[in-house]
Amino acid sequence: MPMNETYTASAPSRAEVDALDGFTLIEFGTAWCGHCRVAQPLLAAAMTERDIRHLKVEDGPGRALGRSFRVKLWPTLILMYQGEELGRVVRPTSTRAIEDLLSHADNPRAG
């Protein structure tokens, strides 16, 4: 699955995210966030040739999904498998940090 380019303001519920089958990378942030913009090419490089669902969710005060994951800084990347968090990266500054997170998808029980 390709990387999503746009943050969606209409986030799914936590129950809907927890019910997703397989691997899901949830990215919390905003289009105007400088840290989020810097992370985009890093994320694109790490997502190349990976078949992981990517949810790009606009976050902010009062946004229920971000609060349910206790997101404090943007971007926050959370890798989920069958409703279970395998790991997260906050404000990644290298492709390696994102690749390390996504490597849990190679062996979900090793996470």
Secondary structure as GFF3:
##gff-version 3
##sequence-region A 1 111
A	DSSP	alpha_helix	14	18	.	.	.	ID=ss1
A	DSSP	beta_strand	23	29	.	.	.	ID=ss2
A	DSSP	alpha_helix	34	47	.	.	.	ID=ss3
A	DSSP	beta_strand	53	58	.	.	.	ID=ss4
A	DSSP	alpha_helix	64	68	.	.	.	ID=ss5
A	DSSP	beta_strand	76	81	.	.	.	ID=ss6
A	DSSP	beta_strand	84	90	.	.	.	ID=ss7
A	DSSP	alpha_helix	95	102	.	.	.	ID=ss8
A	DSSP	three_ten_helix	103	106	.	.	.	ID=ss9
A	DSSP	three_ten_helix	108	110	.	.	.	ID=ss10
###
